[in-house]
Amino acid sequence: MEKLPYCPKCGAKLKEEDKFCYACGAPAPKIVKEEFSVSADNLIEKIKELLHEGNITRIIVKDEKGKILLEIPATVGVIGAVIAPWLAALGVIAALATNCKIVVERKEE
């Protein structure tokens, strides 16, 4: 389990070992990572499904060799119109890759 790199309350940069924000005292939330392997054909559909879940902090798309192709911050999922460029980029990735890994970071409740 890892810590979020920034305080969700004030935005101060946090260290991995911080339990509380040094600036505002808020607890440093932990994140849990999940990894999914998907074919390029199912990539966009899986990303849309994950963004609708709502408790995601970040989505990372990697190729079969582990190279990061795209990172989508959690705030994108909140606004539907902003997601269109991300989906267009995912379409290009899907056309170039055969299999992808999706790493999902979620806040631990």
Phi, psi and omega in degrees: 000141180240166175265152173294143182287345181227149177291129180289343181271311185244348178087004180293146179287131181252153173267159181304321185275353181295132174262336179223154177290130179292336185274316186239350178085001180292147177296140178277112182292147177266152177242149178245136180254138173236149179232134179237141171255127180224155174282160180300329180296329183260002186300306184296318180299317180292320179297315178301316180299316181293320180295329180286344179293327171090335182261022182271137177261331180196148175236131179241129177254125180240155174278180184295343178269355179096003179285132180287124179260327184200140173239130180244117178288156184297327184297339180296323183295340182287323185249114184299320183292331182286338184284341183305314178297325178296319180293325176296318177296321178296325177297320178294316179299316180298327180287332183267329184258156176261318177229147180227156172248136177247122176257124182248128175254128180235148173286135175282131182275000000 
